[in-house]
Amino acid sequence: MSHPGSPSTPPVRTARPEAERVESLIAHLKRHPQVDPAAIGVVRAPLRICPLGAHIDHQLGQVTGMTINQSILMAFAPTSDNTVYVESLDFQPPVSFKLSDVPTYTPRDWGNYIRGAVLALQQTHSLRHGLIGIVDGEMPIGGLSSSAAVTIAYLLALQAVNHLEEPPERNVALVRFTENQYIGLNNGILDQSVILFSEPGCLTSIDCQNIQVEKIPGPPANGAYEILIVYSGLTRVLVGTDYNNRVAECREAAGLLLDYTGQTVPPDPRLRHVTPDIFAAEGARLPANLHRRASHYFGEMRRVSEGLAAWRAGDLTRFGALVSESGESSIKNYECGSPHLITLYETLRETPGVYGTRFSGAGFRGNCLALIDPAARESIAEAIHRRYPLAHPDEAPAYSIHFCQPDGRAGYVIRDA
């Protein structure tokens, strides 16, 4: 159905079967003469959402997440020398370099993540084998941790061809090295932890201070709830946005609050170092922007605690209300929403059948997520189609709607013999 102001309504997107994607990647890789078909492996890294715990992992807060049944896939094989060569179905040109000569970071280059993954592993391992690979991502980029997912895919592929085994905790640290040290993005451990630890049907709770992970079973999906992802049409890398500025503001707020109470300020203060009582007593002294950032942090920590209790009780209505509160705080206190994402958030929050909604990812680009009643699929899609193209005709041809299910962790794809 078309609506005024929209030449044609983008359809609800249905993902290609994963087995079909796998076989297509393998067939593509076999075209390279240096590839031994018997040595081909495939790794799968699902994308993730964060229902509660937005923007606080870098402050050592407690966060939640789950993966969705949309993934980054990579088919790979070892090379006989130390060459790394990777193609993408989504980006050009191919990436090629030697393990002995890894290029420096290049802004807006999709090859940064494979180069960073190599350098991360080379901190403690002498890599003897390069690889040749091809990568495919099913979902639009932006807000679903595709960068963490593809980095995990690269790490697992490099470990496979070099006969290495790293536990999930170590791979969390390796992704963080890639993004913090090589890419220059000051994020925390939320994305990679969710991708590496999640179990189907569970909400993953991660304490970013002590790296404690808990997987909490919840209501059955595909009946009680579905995960809706609405892509805004906006794709923008986080380096160069206000993402790093917000992280710096949170750290500045933490340092000031500790100083106000006469406590020793550590070299790298985080809001987790500050108790809620200190913020309640001293928060009004903060500059207005820092007060908003700290208000988001402490409010989000409360929402996570209450949300985990609601999830355990199977109370999707309460859990969803907290998700929407998180979205509102992201707009008002963290100040990270673009007009496009705010329109999607407001549309979904006002639509019956939506338990809760917020931005997915940093809120400077990408997607909105929602937990929804599956029975309301059509009316929810209709509400989006009716409002979003009229509000943002610039992105009317590019936005899309995706209904997803919870998924499990990243790993190697077991293929039939």
N, C-alpha and C positions, 0 to 999 in steps of 0.2 A: 504494500500500500504506500502511495506517495502522499506527501503533505505539502501545503503551500510553502514556498521558499526552498524546497528541497527537490531538485530535479528527479532524483530516484533515491528511495530510502535504502541505506546500506542493509544488507541482510544480516540476520543472526548467523554468526560464523560457526560452522561445524568443522572440527578438526579432522584431518586425514587420519585414518587408522595408523597407529604407531608402527605396526609390522610393515605396512606399506612404505612408510618413511625410511625405516631401517634398510629394507631391501633396495630402495632407490639409492641410498647413500653408498651401500656396498657395491652396487653395480657401477656407480660413478667412480669409486675408488679403484675398481678393477681395471679401469681404462688406462691407468698409469702403468707403463711397462715394468717399472721397478718394484711394483707391489706383488708380493707373494699372497695369492688369495687365501691360502691356508693360515696366514698370519694375521688376517684382518680381525680386529676387535671392534666392539661398539660400546660406547658409554652413554648413559642417559642421566641428565641432571634436570629434575623438575623445577619449574618456577615456583615462587612462594608468595603468600600474602601475609600480612601482619594485621590481624584484627584489632589488637590492643597492644600498646607499648610503642607508639609512634614517636620517633625522634629522640629516644632516650637510651638506646643501646650505647651510644658514644659517651653517655654520662654514667655508664655502669649500672643502668637500671634493670628492672625485670621486664621482659617482653614476651609476647606470644606470637606464634606463627603456625602455618600449616602449608604444605605444598599442594599444588593443584595438578590435575591430569593434563597438563600442557608442559612441554619439555624442550630442552636443548638436547639434540642428538649429535654424536660425533662418531664417525667411522674412521678408524686409524690403522696404520701398520708401521712397523719399524723400518727405518732406513739403514742402509749398510754403512753409512758414514755418519757424521754428526750434523747432518742437515735437518732442519725443521722446515716443512712446507705445508701450509694449511690453506685450503680454499673454504669459502663460505657461499651458501646459496643466497645469502642476503646482502653481502658486502663485497666490494671490489677495491683494489686488485688482490690477488693471492698474497700471502705473507711467506717470506722465505728468508732464512738466516742460518748461520752456523752456531752450534752450541758454544763454540769457543769465541764467538764474536757477536754477542747479543746487542742489538742497537738500543740507543737510549730512547726514553719516552718521547713520543710524537703526538702532539695534540690532535684530537679527533681522528685517530687512526685505530681501526678495529683490531689491528694486530698487537696493540699494547698488552692485551690480556694474556696471549700466549707467550710473549716475551717476558712479561712479569712472572708468569708461572714457572718458566725455566729458571729465572734468577732466584725465585723463592726456593726451589728445590736445590739449586746449586749452593745454597748456604751450607748445606750439610751433606750433600751427595755429589759424587763425581758422575755425571750422566754420560754413559758410554754410547747410547743410541739416540739418534734423533727420530723423528716420525714424519709420516705423510698422512694428512687427514683432511676430512671434509665435514663441515659443520652445518647444521640446519636448525633453525628456530621457528616454531609454529606461530607464536603469538607476536603482536606488535611490540616493539621495544619501548620500555619506559615504565618503571614503577613496579615491576614484578621480579626484580633482582636478576635480570638476564645476565648482567655482568658477572655476578657471583656464580650463577649457574654455569656460564661458559668457562669461567676460570676453573671451577671444579672439574668440568669435563676435561679441560687441558691437563690438569694435575693428575687425574686418574689415568688418562691415556699415557702421559709421560712415565708415570709409575709402572704401568703395565709393560711398556716396551723395555724398561730398564730393570724389570723384575724386582720392583720395590713394593713394599706394603706399608702404608702409613695409616694409623688409626684416625677416626674422624676428628678427634681433638687436635691432632697435628695438622690435618688439612684445613681446619678452621684457621689456624695460625698462618698457614701458607697463603690462603686467600687474603687474609688481612695484610700480610707483607706486600702482596701484589697490589692491592688497592691503596694502602696507606703509603708505602714506601716508594713504589714504582709509579703508580698512577697519580698519587697526590690527593686522594680523597680521604678525608678524616672521618670515616665511618667506623662503626663498631662491628660486632660479631653476629648481629641478628640474621642477616641473609644467609650466610654460609652455614650457620648452625642449624637453621630450619631445614635447609636443603640436605644436610648431611645426617640429621638425626630423626626426621619425621617418620611417623608410622601412619598407615591409612586409618582415617576416621578419628585420629587423635589431634588434640590441640597441644602443640609443643610449647612448654614454658621454659624460658632460659633466663637464669640469673646471670647477667653479664659481669658481675663483680667476681663471682667465684666459679663461673662457667658450670653451674649445676643445671642439668637438663632433666625435665620431667615430661613424660608423654601421657596426656590425660584423655582417656576415652570419653566421647561425647555422644550426643544424639546421633542415630543412624542417618547418614546422608542419603540423597536420592529418595526423599520421602519426607523427612523432617525439614531438611534445608538443602539448598544448593548455593554455590558460590557464583556470583555474577561479577564479571569483569567488563567494564565499559571503557574502551580505548578512546581517548579524547581526540586523537589525531596529532597531538603534540609529541614530538620526540626531540629530546635535548639532553646532552650529556650533563652530569652533575658538576663536574669540574668546570668552573666558570659561572655557575649559578650562585645563589646565596647560601648553598648548603654549608660550605666550610665556614662562612661568616656566622651562621647560627651555632655551629659547634663552638666557635671561639666565644660567642656571647654567653653560652651556657657555662663555659669554663671561667669566664670573667665573673659571672654571677656567683659561682661557687667560691672563688677566691675572696670576693668581697664579703660574703656572708660569714665565712670562717674568720676573716680579719675583724669584722664587727664584734665578734664574741671573744676576741683575744686568742684564738687558736692558731697554731702553726699552719701556715698555708703551704701545702706540698708544691713541688715544682710543676705538677700537672694536675691542678685541682679539678674535681668532677662534682657534680651535684649529689652523687651518691655519698660523698664525704660529709654532706650536710644533713642533719636530722630535720624531720618535719617541724619539730618544735622550734628550732633555730629560725627556719624560714617564717613560721608564724609570728615569731617575736621581732625579727629583724628585717623581714622582706620588704617592708614599706620604705626602708632606707635606700633600696636599690634604685638606680635610674630606671625610668619607665620601661624602656625596651628590655632591660635585663630582668625586671620584675615579671614581665609577661613570659619570658623564656622559662624562668624558674617556676612560675605558676603552672605552665604546661607540664613541666617535669613532675612536680609533686602531684598535680591532678591526675596525670597519666599513671603514676605509680599506684594511686588509690584505685583508679579504674581497672588496672590489671588485677589487683587483689580481689576486688569485687567481681570482676569478670570471671576469674578462675572459679570462684565459688558458684557463680551462676551456671557456668559450663558443667561443673561436676553435678549440679542439681538438674541438668537438662532444661534449664530455663532460658530458651532462646530469646524470648521477649526481653528479659532483663539484660542478657548478654548483648543483644543487638542495640538496645538503648545506650549502653555504655560505648559501643563502637561509634554510634552517631555523636555522642558527646565528645569522643576523641576527635572526630572529624571537625567539630565546631571549635575545639581548642586549638587544633592545628591551624585553623583560619585566623582566629582572634588572638591567640597568645603566641603561637609559633610563627605566624604570619608567612605561611609558605604556599598558599594556594594561588594558582593562576585563575583568571576569570573563567576559562573553559572548565577547569576542574571544579570550581565553585558552583557553576551551573549544574554540572552532573551531580554533585553532592546534594544540592538543594532539591533537584528533581527527584532523586531517589529517596531522600528523607521524607518527602511529602507524598510518596506513592504507596498505597496500600499493598501489603504483601512483602514489603522490605522490612526485615527485622532491624537492620542497622547498616550504616554505610560510612565510608571515609575514603580519603585519598589512599592510593596504594603507592608505596615508595615515599620519596621525599616531598612530593607535592608540587614540584616545580615543572612537572611534565607528566605525560603518560596517562595513567588509568585511575578510575575509581573502582573500589570493590564494594560489594554488598553481600550480606547473607540474606537469602530470600526464601519465601515459601514457594516450592516448585509449582504449586497450583496457580500462582500468579505470574508465571513466565510471560504470557502473551500481553497482559495488561501493563506489566512493567516495561517491556520493550516498546509498547505503543506510547507510553508516557515519554520515554526518552526520544523516540522518533518525532513526537509532536513538538517538543520544546527545544531540543539541542540544536538542530539545523537552523532554526529561526534565530536563535540567540547568537550562533557562531557560524555564519555561512562560509567563513574562510576554511573551516574544517569539516563542513558538511560532507564532502566526498570521501573523507578519510576515516571518520569515526566508525567504530564497530562494536558489536555486542557479543559476549561469549559467556555461555553457561558452563560451569566447570564443577568437578567433583574433587574432594580431598584425595591426596595421594601419599606416597611413601618417600623414601630417601633416594638419593643419587646412588648409582652403582653401574656395574657392567651388565649389558644385555645378554641374557642366555639365549642363544639361537638354536633352533632345531637342527639336528645333524642332517 
